[in-house]
Amino acid sequence: MRKSCTAFGSIVVLALPLAAQPPAPAPLPVPEPNPFFEEWTAPFGMPPFERIKPEHFMPAFERAIAEQRKEVDALATNAEPPTFENTVVRLEESGLLLNKVAGVFFSLASANTNEALQKVQGEVMPKLAALQDDVALDPRVFARVKKVWEARETLTLDPEQRKLLEETYKGFVRGGANLTEEQQKRFREINQELSSLSTSFSDNVLAETNAYKLVIDKAEDLAGLSPQSVAAAAETAKRAGLEGKWVFTLQPSSMRPFVTYADNRELRRTLFAAYKARADNGNEHDNNKIAARMAVLRAERARLLGYATFADFQIADYMAKTPANVYALMHKLWAPAVAKADEDAKTFQALLNEKHPGAQIEPYDWGYYSERVKKARYDFDEEALRPYFPLEQVRDGAFGVATKLYGLTFTERTDLPKYHPDVRTFEVKEADGTHVGVLVLDYFPRPGKRGGAWSGSLRDACVRGGKQIRPIVTNVASFTPPTADTPALLSRGEVMTLFHEFGHALHGLLTSVRYASLGNVPWDFVELPSQIMEHWVLEPEVVRTYARHYKTGEVLPDDLILRIREAEKFNQGYGTVGMVATVLLDLDWHTLGDVKEVDAKRFEKASFERMGLPRYATSFHRTPAFSHIFAGGYAAGYYSYLWSEVLDADAFEAFKKKGIFDRATATAFRKNILERAGTGNVAEAYRRFRGQDPSVEPLLRNRGLLPEPSAATPVKTD
């Protein structure tokens, strides 16, 4: 669906009483008014979550879809000649109620779902896909847009208006507007099926994640784990009715510490295998056939549009432009990453054989032995860092970086509605007190929340009716939760994730566009605002502001900060291999030229063999649980993390050169990247900020894959 802001209007619904059923008529309850048909009066237009119930969504979606159809039909039948305002802008601003409903629903469907919401999602996704197709394939609407497009050279449009016209026309073409009637029929069928399959895929991963528990009843099997991990497992067991035992789940905050620190190799293998086998167990939640079917449908749809593969179609609209350019970057990273990982594998293999003679190093051994080598080499233990990283201090540290860079302030608002007690809400302001937006933080795992971390929005920024509409942005994660006697203490990886998602939030908060859809940027550019924030995490003048022991208040010692920074390049070969392997798996699925279904397990195995994935390594995601590409927006785009890393590593060089809090550099980054990148060519926006094309060398150096500085090699971005 087109991204759009919502200026909430007042809509009235008539509640019709149900007919009484014989033989004994009884007074019927008066139906509660649907909150989506009312003006929301909470500060900043926050949704009244306390009143919104699952049964409100389908009626709201149905009315919203009907309203948008009316709006589009009025546009299509307008007797006036098509103009930029009466066609392109009118289309951009349609769907007011739909965006109001969808903003709330999809936030809850990801962060706080239940069976009722899952049922709604299954019902509404095909309806939304049909609406999108009905608009994109309406010949009347396209004819009007096309006339404006063809007259573009004669129109007086500013750059942002020209960009909106370009994106609108391109969206129709990529949405099938130029297809024949028969092709459009098949195009619709594909989109309908894909929408249903995507929902099923996501539900299956969530079900498999929630279903598994590793129950431990012997204290000796907890050897190696930190007191906090043990306490968290005891809390999980208590909630599951297993008091006196310890339960580990497939949530990353539970699984990763166990696989990294537990001395019991067999239990590490068991939990790791369960994680990797999500939705791959031959039961009703198995996703292999769904993934294979989706890949084939995407390939077929791309060919209908004139592209050789889905990857060709998708990447044509991104910075990289072609799959070949993506493969070229991956190959540049693969060889040095494997070479570095091979070196570490020999070291870890020797340690493994001291305890398990004849055993071979496996992926579930890697984290365990890498931590021991890192501790010996750099004299620190990752788990020992947790007491210095209480969640609230880390959050405030991230806020502090934004204050120093952009002058923003963050004030908690306890008067705003929330969809869950864990949620915290903050009003964001400029240094002069001007309202910027609302930031909603939801940081702890629960059964109704999908895994991972993400940034989203309840409302996007735009201008409507001459009024600036400010955004409501969300950051959602599944960080290590608090226990009965300790606050939430984060791992260093979770600290990085918090800063990362906060970077996405800053992008959403600071976007300054007239038209909401231009707040979107190409998929391989969108990670730049998030990933660059990670560079501030361990800068000494930043880490000292938030890394304080939760009991003693002691600041993380300078010598330990130095050792942590020195260790940043350690184990990067393995991490890069896993990342590149995941990218290549995504690309392999989406460079299918044939429209014949394949066996997903065999296909994945062949993909790993073709790339030469070392036996000790693993991809970050396996096909059956690869939600990024089969239930998210990353299909043929998972490479965007690494592509954006080229940008963020190069961009941070500018900050390091002038000072990591240099206001002029920060202002240039805000103006060109955070506020306005989507209103023009993003490669040009980057060059305006940096004064040059990005170089891949900073990324290679950061990952320890380029031992010596070399002449910068520009990366082609357009």
N, C-alpha and C positions, 0 to 999 in steps of 0.2 A: 504493500500500500504506500501511496505517496506520503512522505513526511509532511505534517502540517501542524500549525499551532492551533490552539483552541481558545477563543475568547468566549467564555461560557455565557450563553444566552438563556433566556427564560422560556421554557417549554412546558406546557400544561398537558397532563394526561387525564382522561376521564376514566374512572374506575367503574367497570360494569359489573353488577352483581351476578353471581352464578344462579342458574335455575335450581330451585329446591328439589330434592329427590324424594319421591314417595317411598314408603307410605307415611313417614312421620316427618313432616317438614320441621326444620329447626332454624333458629336465627343463624345467619351466615356472618362470618367475620368480615369486616370492611377491609378490602385489600389495602395493604400499606402503599402509599405513593412511591413510585419508582424514583429514587434519588437522581437518576440520570435525566429526568424530565423536569428538573428544577434548577434554579440558579443556585450555585454553591456559594455560601456566605462566609465560610471559614476564611481566615486571613490568606491572602495570595491566591485565592481560588482553589485551595487544597480540597481534594475529594473527601466527602464525609464517610470515611471508611467504616465508622461505627454503624452506619445505617445501610451500607451496601451489602446485599446478600447474593448468593449464587443465582437465585431465581430471578433477580433483576436483570441479569445480563442478556438472556435471549430476547426478551421483549425490547430491551434497549437496542440491541444489535439490529433487530428486525426493523424497528422504526428508523434507526439511523441509516440503514441500507436503503430503505424506501425513500428517505429524504434526499440522499445523495443521488439516487436515480432521477428524482424529480428535478433536482438542480441541473444535472447533466442534460436531461431532456429539454429543459428550458433553454439551456445554452445552445443545444443542437438545433432547436427550432426557431431561434432568434431570427427575426426577419431582417435585422440590421446587418450590413456588411461586416464580416469578421474584422475585429481590431485586436490589438494587443490586450487592451483592457477588458473588452467584452467577451473575449475567448480565452486567452492564456491566463490572465489574472483570475477570471471567474472560475476557471477550472482549478487553478492552484488553491483558491479559497473555498472550494466545495468540500462537503463532508465534515462540517463543523461538529455535529453531534457524533458522527462516527469516530472521529479522532478523540473526542471526549470519552467515549465508552472504551475504545480500543486501548487508549493510554493506560487506563486503570486495569482493564482485564488482562492484558498481556504482561503487565508488571506482576499481578497476582499469580498468573498461570506459571510464571517462572519462579517466583520467590515464596509463594504461600498457597500452593495449589491443594486441591482435595478431589475426591471422586466427582463431586458435583461440578466443579470447574473443569475437570478433564472431560466430562460429558459435554459441557457447553463448547469446549474447544473442538471436540470431534464434530459437533454439529455446525459450528459457525465457520470453520476454516474453508470448507467447500463453498459456502455462501460468499465469503469474502473473495475467494479466488474467482468465483463467477462474476462478482461485481467488478473486480479489477479488469477481467477480460471484456466484460460488457462495455466498459468505458474505453479501454484501449482499442477494441475492435469495432467501435461504433463508427461507421463510415461518415456519418454526418459531422461528428465531432472532429474526426481526423481531417475532413475536407476543410473545415474552418481553420484548424491549426496549420494545415499545409499552406493555405492562402496567406496567412500571416507570415509564415516562414519564407515563402517565396518572395514576399514583398519586403523582407528584412532590410535590404540595402536602401530602401526609400523611407524607412521609418526613423523617427528621432527617438532613439532608445539609449539610455545610459548603460554602462557595462553590466550592471546587475540585471537589468531588464533583458539585455541581449543574451546573457547566460541563461536566464529562465526560459526564454524562447527556444534556445538551442537544446536545453535539456528536455523541455516538453516535447518538441518535435522528435528528438532522438528516442525518447521514451515510447512514443507511439510506434515508431518503426521497429524498435527492439521488442515491442509488445505485440507484433504481428499485424499491424495495420495494413501493410502492403501485401499480405498473403491473399491467395484466392479464397473463395468462399469455402471450398472443400478443405483447404489447408487450415483455415481458421477454425473449422469444426474440430479437426484433430488437435489443433493447438489448445482449444478449450478443454478437450478431454484429458490431455496430458496435464494441464495445470490443475484440474480438479483432482486427478489421481495423486499428483505430487503433494498437494496440500494435505490430503488424508494420510498419505504414507508418512509424511514428515511428523505429523501429530502422533501417529502410532509409534514411530521410532523413538521420539522423546519420552513418551509414556513408558515404553518398554525399558529404556535405560534407567529411568527413575525407579521403576518397580524392582528391577534387578539390584540396583544400588541399595534400596531400602530392605530388601529381603534377606541379605546376607549378614550373618553375625559370626565372628570368631569368638567363641566362649572359652575362657581360660579359668580353670579352677585350682591350678597349682601355682603358688607364688614363685617357685623357681623358674617357671616359664616366662616370667616378667623380667628376668635378668637382663641388664643392659639398658632398660627403659628409664627415662627420667621420672622423678616423683610426680611431675605434673601429668605425664602421659598415663601413669598408673592410676592416679586419682581420677582423671577424665574417664578412663575405662571403667572404673568402679561406679562412677556416676551414671554412665550409660547402662551398665548392668542393673543398677538400682531402678532406673526408669523402665527397664525391660522386665522387671519382676524377678531378677536374678541376683538379689542382694547377697554380698559375700563372694561374688565372682567378679570377673573382669570381661568386658565385651569390647571388641574392636570391630569397627564397621568399615565399609568401603568409602566413607567420606574421606577426602584427602587429609583433613586435620587429624584423623584417627589412623588411617592406613599408612601414610608416609612416615611418621615417626616410628611406627612399629617395624616397617621394612628396613628402615635405616639403622635402628639401634638395638633391636631385639637380638640377643645372643643365640636364641634357638633357631637354627637355620631351617629346620623343617617347617616351623610355624611361619617363618618369613616367606618361605616358598608357598605355603598354603594361602596366606592372605594375598600375596602378590598375584598368584594364579587366579584367585577369585576375582580380583580387580580387573585383570586382563580378560577374563572370560565373561564379563557383563554382557548380557544379551547375546551370548554365544553358547547357550546350553541346550539347544534343541527342544526347548519348551515353548509355551505360548508367548513368551517374551523374546524369542530369538529374532534378531534383526538382520540376519544375513540375506535372506531373500528380499527383504524390504530395501536394503542398501543396493543390491544388484538391480532391482527393478527401478529404483530412483535414478541410478546412473544411466540406465538404458533410456529411460524417458527423457532425461536431460539431453542425452545425445541426439535423440530423435527430434526434440524441439529445436535444438541448435541447427540441425540440418534443414529443418523447415525454414529457418531464417537465413539460410545461405552460408552457414559456418561449417567448417569441417568437423569440429568437435565442440562440446560444451565449453571447454577451457578456452578455445579460440573466441567463442562468443563472449564469455564472461570477462576475460582479461583485456579484450579490445577496449573496454570502457574504463580500464584501470591505468595507472601510471606505466606499468610494465609493457602494456600493449599486446604482447604476444607470449604464448607459452615458451617459445624458444628463448626469450630474454630471461624468463624465470629459471628455466633449466640451466642457462649459462651461469646465473648467480649461484645456484645450488651446487653446480660442479666446481665452481671456484672455492666453495667452502668444504666440499665433501672430502677431497684428498687430504688436506692438512688436518681436518678434524679426525679422520680415521687414523692417521699417523700418530696424532697426539693420544687418542684413545688406546691405540695398541701399546704405546709405551706404558700407560697406566695399568693396562690389563696384565702386563707381565709382573708388575709390582704386586697387584692385588692377588694374582694367581699364586705367587709364592707365599703370601700370607694365608690364603685359603688352605693350601696344602699342609701348612703347619698344623692346622686343626683337623682337616679332612683330607688325608693323603689320597691322591688319585682323583679327587673331584675336580671338575672344571668350573671356572668362574661363570656364573649365570647372572642375568639381570637383577635377580632378587638378592645377589651378593654385592652388587656394585656399590650401592649407597652405604652398606655396612662397612666395607673395607675402605672406601674412599674417606669416610669420616675418621677412621682410625689413622690413616696415613696423614690426613690433613691435621689432625690433632697432634701427631708426633712432629710433623714438619713445621707447623705454624704455631703450635702450642696453644690451641684453643679448641673448645668443644662447642659445636653449634647449639646443643641443648642447654649448655651452661649460659648461653647468651639470653635465653628466654626471660629470666627475671629482670633483665634490663629493658625489655620491650613490652611493657603493659600497653594494651591496645589503645587506651585513651591518650596516653603520652605520645604514642606513635602517630595517632590521628592528629593530635595538636601539632606535632612536628611537621606533618604534611601541610596543615593549615599555615604554619609559620613560614614555610617556603613560599607559598602563594602570597602571603602578606608582603614578604620582602621583595618578591619579584614584581607583583602587580598591584600592591597596596590594598588587597582584598581583606575584609574582616569576616569572621564566622561567629555568629551568635546563636546558641542553642535556643530553640523555641519549643517549650513544653506544652504550648497551647494549641499546637497543630494536630489534626487527626492523624492516626497511625493505623496501619493494617495489621501490626503485630507488636506486642510489648517490647520486643528487642529493638525496634526501630528508633533511631534518633534523628531529629530534624534540625536543620540549621538555616538561618537566614544569612545570605551572603550579600555584602555591601561593598561598594567602592570606598576608597579612603575618605571621600567627602560625604559619605552616608547614603549615596544613591543606591537604591535597591537593585541588585543584580539578579537574584533568583533564590530558589530554595534547594538545599541539598539534603536528600534523604539517605541515611546510612542504615544498612541492614547486614550485620556482619557474622551472625552465628548460624551453624547448620541446624536443620530440622527436617523431618521426613517430607514435608511439602515443598522443599526447596531443591531445585536441580543443583547438581554439583558444579564446582568451579566458581568463578567470580566474573562479574560483568557490570557495565554501566548502562543505564537506560534512562528513560524519561517518562514522566506523567504528562508533561506538556513541553513543547519546543518553543524556542524564541522566534518571534516574527513581528511584523507590523500589520495591524488590521484596523481599518477605519481610521488611520492616522495615529493610532495608539500603539505604543510599544508593549508587546506581550512578553513577559519575562518567563524563563523556563523553570520547571520543577524537575530536577535531575536526581537519579537514583544511583547509588553504589551498593551492590549486593555481593556477598562473599560467604564462605563457610569456614571462617577462621576458628582456631582453637578456642572453645568457649571457657568461661570461668568455671571454677569448681566451688565446693562449699567453703573452702578456706583460702582460695587464691583468685585474683582477678584473671581476666583473659590475658595470657602471656603468649606473645606471638613468636613464631620461628622467624629466622632472618628471611626465609622465602616468603612468609606471609607479610612481613614488613614491606618487601618489594612489591607484593601484589597490592597492598593498600595504597602505596604511592602510585602504582601503575593505574589502578582504577580511578584514583583521584585525578590523575592527569586527563583521563577521558571526561570526568566530571567538569574539570575546568574548561575543556573544549566546549562542552554543552552549555555551560553557564555563560561563557564569554562570547559565544557566537553572536555576531551583530549583523543580522541579515534582514532584509525587508520581507523576503519570501522564505518560508520555513524549509522548503525542499532544498534550498541552496545552503542550508546548514550541513547537508551531506557532503562528504568528500570521497574520492575514490578509495576503495577498500584497502589498497596497499599504501595509502597515505594516512589512514585513520588511526593507526597505531603510533604515529609520530608524537602526538601530544601526550599519550600515556607513557610510552617507553622513555621519553626524555626525562620524565619525572624520576625515574629510577636512578638516574645519575646523581641526584642530590642526596640519596639515602645515606651514603657512607662518607660524604664530604665532612671532614672534621668539624667545621663550624655549624653543620646541620645536626649531625648525630649527637653532639653534646647537648643539644636543646631538648632531645626527647629520650635518649637512652640512659635512663636512671633506674637503679635497682628499686623494685617496687617496695622492698622492706626498708632498706637503709638509706635510699635516696642517693647513693653513690653514683656518680657519673661514670659511664663506661670508660675505663682508663685509656689514655692516649696511646700507650704502647699496644694495647689490645686492638684499638681502632686501626692502628698501622698494620698489625698482623692480619686482621680481617681483610683489609684492602689488598695486602700482598697475596692473600689466598684467593682473591677474586678470579684469577685466571686458572686456578686449580680445577681439574675435572671438566674444563670447558670443552675438551675434545669429545667426551662422551655426551655431554649435553647437546653439542652441535650436531653430532651424529643422529641423536634421537629426534631433534627438531627437523633436520633435513630429511630424514627418513619419513617423517610424518607428512612433510610437504610433498615428497615424491609419491607417496601413497595416494594423497589427494589428487595430484596431477594425473597419475595413472588411471584412477577411476574416471576422470573427466576429460581424458584425451581418447576415450573409446570412440572409434570411428564407426564401428559396427553397432547396429541396434538389435543385437541378440543378447539375451540375458546370459550371464556367466555364473559359475559357482563361486560365491564370494570368498570362501575359504581358500580355494585353489588360486583365485585371482590375487588375493593378498599375499599368499606364499610366493607366488611367481614374482610379484612386485618386489618383495624383500630380497629374493634371490637375484633378481636383475640388477638391483642397485648395489648388491654386495654387502648387505647389512651384516656386520660381524655377529657371530653367534652369541657373544656376551652382551650385545646391545639390544635395545628395543625401541620401537617408535613410541612417541608420546601417546598416541591413540591407535587403537585397533579398529577395524572397519565396523563391527557391530555396535560399538559405543562411541563412534566418532560423531558426536552430536554437532560439533562445529560445522561439518559439511553436509550432514543428512537431516539436521533439525535446526540449523542456524544459517547465518548468512555467509559462511566461509567456503562454500563449494567452489573449487578451483581458485580459492583465495587464501588458503592457510599460509601460503608463502608470505602473505602480507606482513607477518610479524618480522621476518628476516629482512624483507625489502624495507620496511619502516625502520628497522634497526640500522641499516645503512644511513638512513636520514638522521635518526636521533643521535647516533654516535658522532656523525659529522657535525650536526647542529650544536652539540654540547662542546665541541671544540671551540666554537665561537664564544661561548660563555667562559670557558677556561682561559681563553686568550685575554678577555677584557675583565674577568672577575665573575664568579658564579652568580653573583647578585647584581651585576651591572645593570642599572635601570634602562640605559639606552638599548642594550641588547635585548632585555626582557620586553621592552616596549615594541621593538621591531618584531620579536617573535609573536607577541600578542596580536599585533596589528595584521601581520601577513599570514600567520599560521592559524591562530586560535579564533580570530574574529571573522576573517574574510576569505579564507582559502577557497571555500566552496563557490565563491562568486566569480571565479575566473579559472585560469589554468594553474593547477597546483604546482607544476614544475616551475612555472614562472614565479609563483608566490614564494617558493623555496629560494629561488635565486635572488629575489628581492631581499629576503631576510639575510641570506648567507653571502651574497655577492659572487657566488660561483655554484657550479654543479656539485652535488655531494660526491665524496670519495669513499670507496669501500674499505680503505686501509684503517680508519679508526675502529671499525667493527672488528676487523681481523686482529688488531692490537688488543682491543678490549677482551677478546675471547682467547688471547694467548696463542693465536694461530699465525701470527706474523712477528717473529722474534725481533727483527730489526726494522726501524722506520725506513720507508722507501718513498720514492716519488709518488705523489698522489695520482691515482687512476680514476678519472671521472666515471660515474655511472650514468648511462643514458636514461633519461627520465621522460623524454617525450619524442 
